[in-house]
Amino acid sequence: MSHYSGPLLTRLIAEALLAARDAGAREWTGSLDLGRSSGCALLEADAWQWRDQCYPYPPPLKDRTIYHWDSGAFAPVSRYAGALIKLVPTEWGAPTFEIDGIKMLPTAKESPFEDARRKVALVEPRGKVVLDTCGGLGYFAACCLEAGVARIHSFEKNADVLWLRTLNPWSPDPDTPASGGRLQLAHADVSEAITQFADASVDALLHDPPRFGIAGELYAQAFYEQLARVLRRGGRLFHYTGSPNKLTSGRDVPREVAKRLEKAGFKAQLALDGVLALRR
């Protein structure tokens, strides 16, 4: 799917446009792509113009919601197909996303993009072939491209997440010159697709699965053995686990994951909010 190139509005941006118009300004300068760039919108009484296209001023917008131009109106970047999935703005610019109100990326202390950059750095992707098991919004992939990855295979099972990516300017587009053909994005279940990878065919792994209750198969011993099979000896894996409350869950998920990875043929240690492992 091609990526959207129109304006993206939040409640704060819409209010800033209206405030500038009401103050008598003829133009407003700011970001209409969630902080990726800054541009100028020309303001008129009943409409505003950006990149040679006119748009009406929107009605009052909801908080924690991003809007895109769709069929003559500004519509929320959200879908419902058994679960509500939506793109959610953050104070950092790069958005997160939610499924039924559950935030999928950490944003409390820093941008989810910066969070991804720190995790990607652990596997040292420059010049390597990387497997990105659960692509999400593509922040791992974007940081790998930025770091000089040779090639990255990225899988995403949820079609609605792939749709969110086309509307998120922070998500990498496989078809742009910046990607240089290095990003191969597939709509597929990695637990099935990984069986098609040859032994020792990737140099590094990034595994950012949904929580255990949603995708237990991606925490299973059998899947970890597949990860070990496709990763060359000496290759690195970062496995996001988060930090579930041990008192309420009765489980220590990071240490459980580390033990299973050790059994599969890794040397594992806790790192950041997950596990860093080296293929023995």
C-alpha positions in Angstrom: 0.0 0.0 0.0 1.2 3.5 -0.8 2.0 5.9 2.0 -0.3 8.8 2.8 1.2 12.2 2.1 -1.6 14.6 3.3 -1.8 16.5 6.6 -2.1 14.8 10.0 -4.0 16.7 12.7 -4.2 16.4 16.4 -6.4 18.4 18.7 -3.5 20.7 19.6 -2.5 21.3 16.0 -6.1 22.0 14.9 -6.4 24.5 17.8 -3.2 26.2 16.8 -4.4 26.7 13.3 -7.7 28.2 14.5 -5.9 30.4 17.0 -3.6 31.8 14.3 -6.5 32.5 12.0 -8.5 34.2 14.8 -5.5 36.3 15.6 -5.5 37.6 12.1 -2.4 35.7 10.9 -2.2 34.9 7.2 0.0 31.9 7.7 0.9 29.3 10.3 4.2 27.5 10.6 4.4 24.2 12.3 4.4 20.4 11.7 1.5 18.6 9.9 3.3 15.3 9.9 3.8 14.5 13.6 7.0 16.4 13.9 8.9 14.9 11.0 9.1 18.3 9.3 7.9 21.9 9.6 6.0 23.7 6.9 3.8 26.7 6.3 0.0 26.6 6.0 -1.8 29.6 4.3 -4.8 30.7 6.3 -8.1 32.1 5.0 -11.4 32.7 6.8 -13.0 29.4 5.9 -10.2 27.2 4.8 -6.4 26.7 4.9 -4.0 25.6 2.3 -1.0 23.2 2.6 1.1 21.8 -0.3 -1.2 23.4 -2.8 -4.4 21.8 -1.5 -7.2 23.5 0.5 -8.8 22.0 3.6 -11.6 23.1 5.8 -11.0 23.9 9.4 -12.0 20.8 11.3 -14.7 20.6 14.0 -13.4 20.1 17.6 -11.2 17.1 17.6 -10.8 14.4 20.3 -7.7 14.2 22.5 -5.3 11.2 22.0 -6.4 10.8 18.4 -4.7 11.5 15.1 -6.8 12.6 12.0 -6.1 12.2 8.3 -7.8 13.6 5.3 -10.2 11.0 3.9 -13.1 11.3 1.4 -13.5 15.1 2.0 -13.2 15.1 5.8 -10.7 14.6 8.6 -11.2 11.1 10.0 -9.5 9.4 12.9 -6.6 7.0 12.1 -8.4 4.1 13.6 -10.2 0.9 12.6 -12.5 -1.6 14.2 -12.4 -5.3 13.1 -13.0 -7.3 16.2 -10.7 -4.9 18.1 -10.2 -1.2 18.0 -6.8 -0.3 16.7 -5.7 3.4 16.5 -2.7 5.5 16.1 -2.1 7.7 19.2 -0.1 10.9 19.4 2.7 11.3 21.9 4.6 14.4 23.2 7.6 13.1 21.3 6.2 13.3 17.8 6.5 9.7 16.8 3.1 8.1 17.7 2.4 4.8 19.4 -0.6 2.6 18.7 -3.3 0.9 20.8 -5.3 -2.2 20.4 -8.5 -2.0 22.5 -6.9 0.7 24.6 -3.7 -1.2 25.4 -0.6 0.8 24.4 1.7 -1.3 22.2 4.8 0.8 22.6 6.5 2.4 25.7 6.2 6.2 25.7 6.4 7.2 29.4 10.0 8.3 29.4 11.0 8.8 25.8 9.9 8.7 22.2 9.0 5.2 21.0 11.4 5.8 18.2 14.3 6.6 20.5 13.3 3.5 22.5 13.6 1.4 19.4 16.9 3.0 18.5 18.5 1.9 21.8 17.2 -1.7 21.4 18.4 -1.9 17.8 21.8 -0.7 18.8 22.2 -3.9 21.0 22.2 -6.1 17.9 24.6 -3.9 15.9 22.8 -4.1 12.6 25.3 -2.3 10.3 26.1 -4.4 7.3 24.0 -7.4 8.6 21.0 -9.3 7.5 18.3 -8.8 10.2 15.1 -10.7 10.9 12.4 -8.4 12.5 9.8 -10.8 13.7 6.9 -8.5 14.6 7.2 -5.3 12.6 4.5 -3.2 14.3 4.8 0.4 13.2 8.3 -0.3 11.8 10.4 1.6 14.3 12.9 -1.3 14.6 13.2 -1.5 10.8 13.6 2.3 10.5 16.4 2.3 13.0 18.1 -0.6 11.3 18.0 1.3 8.0 19.3 4.4 9.7 22.2 2.3 11.2 23.2 0.9 7.8 21.6 -2.6 7.8 22.4 -4.6 4.6 18.9 -6.2 4.5 16.0 -6.5 6.9 13.2 -9.1 6.7 10.2 -7.7 8.6 6.9 -9.6 9.3 3.6 -8.2 10.5 0.5 -10.4 11.0 -2.1 -7.7 11.6 -3.4 -6.1 8.4 -4.7 -3.1 10.3 -1.2 -2.4 11.7 0.1 -2.4 8.2 -2.6 0.1 7.4 -1.5 2.3 10.3 2.0 2.2 8.9 0.9 3.8 5.6 -0.5 6.8 7.6 2.4 7.2 10.0 5.3 9.3 8.6 7.6 7.7 11.1 7.1 4.3 9.6 9.5 3.3 6.9 8.2 2.8 3.4 9.9 -0.2 1.7 9.4 1.5 -1.7 11.2 4.8 -1.1 14.8 5.5 -2.2 15.7 5.9 1.5 15.0 2.2 2.0 17.1 1.3 -1.0 15.4 -2.0 -1.4 16.8 -3.2 1.9 13.5 -3.5 3.7 11.4 -6.5 2.8 8.0 -6.2 4.6 5.6 -9.1 4.5 2.1 -9.5 5.7 2.5 -12.9 7.4 2.7 -14.8 10.7 6.4 -15.1 11.5 5.7 -18.3 13.5 4.9 -19.9 10.1 7.1 -17.9 7.8 10.3 -18.6 9.8 10.2 -22.2 8.7 11.1 -21.0 5.1 14.3 -19.4 6.3 17.5 -21.4 5.7 19.7 -22.4 8.6 22.1 -19.7 9.8 20.7 -17.3 7.2 20.4 -14.1 9.3 23.0 -12.2 11.3 20.8 -10.7 14.0 17.3 -10.9 15.3 14.8 -8.4 16.8 11.8 -10.0 18.5 9.1 -7.7 19.8 6.0 -9.9 20.2 2.6 -8.9 21.7 2.2 -9.8 25.4 2.2 -13.5 26.3 -1.6 -13.7 26.7 -2.1 -12.6 23.1 0.7 -14.4 21.3 1.9 -17.3 23.5 3.3 -19.1 20.4 5.9 -16.5 20.0 7.3 -17.3 23.5 7.2 -21.0 23.0 10.3 -23.3 23.1 9.6 -24.5 19.6 9.7 -20.9 18.2 12.9 -20.1 20.1 14.5 -23.2 18.6 13.5 -21.8 15.1 15.1 -18.5 16.0 18.3 -20.3 17.0 18.2 -22.3 13.8 18.1 -19.3 11.5 20.6 -17.2 13.4 24.3 -17.7 12.7 26.6 -18.6 15.5 27.7 -15.4 17.3 24.6 -13.6 16.1 22.6 -11.4 18.5 19.0 -11.4 19.5 17.0 -8.7 21.4 13.7 -10.0 22.7 11.3 -7.4 24.2 9.4 -8.8 27.2 8.4 -5.7 29.0 8.2 -5.8 32.8 5.0 -7.5 33.9 4.2 -7.1 37.5 5.4 -10.2 39.2 3.1 -9.7 42.2 0.0 -9.6 40.1 0.9 -12.0 37.4 2.8 -14.5 39.6 5.4 -14.8 36.8 8.9 -13.5 36.0 8.5 -13.3 32.2 12.0 -12.0 31.4 13.7 -14.7 33.3 11.4 -17.4 31.9 12.3 -16.2 28.4 16.0 -16.2 29.2 15.8 -19.8 30.4 14.0 -20.9 27.3 16.5 -19.1 25.1 19.4 -20.8 27.0 17.7 -24.2 26.3 17.4 -23.3 22.6 21.1 -22.6 22.3 21.6 -19.0 23.3 23.6 -17.3 26.1 21.1 -14.9 27.5 21.0 -11.9 29.9 18.5 -9.3 30.9 18.9 -6.0 29.1 16.7 -2.9 29.0 13.1 -4.1 29.1 13.9 -7.5 27.6 16.5 -10.1 27.0 19.7 -9.9 25.0 21.0 -13.2 23.8 24.0 -14.5 21.8 23.8 -17.6 19.6 26.3 -20.1 20.9 
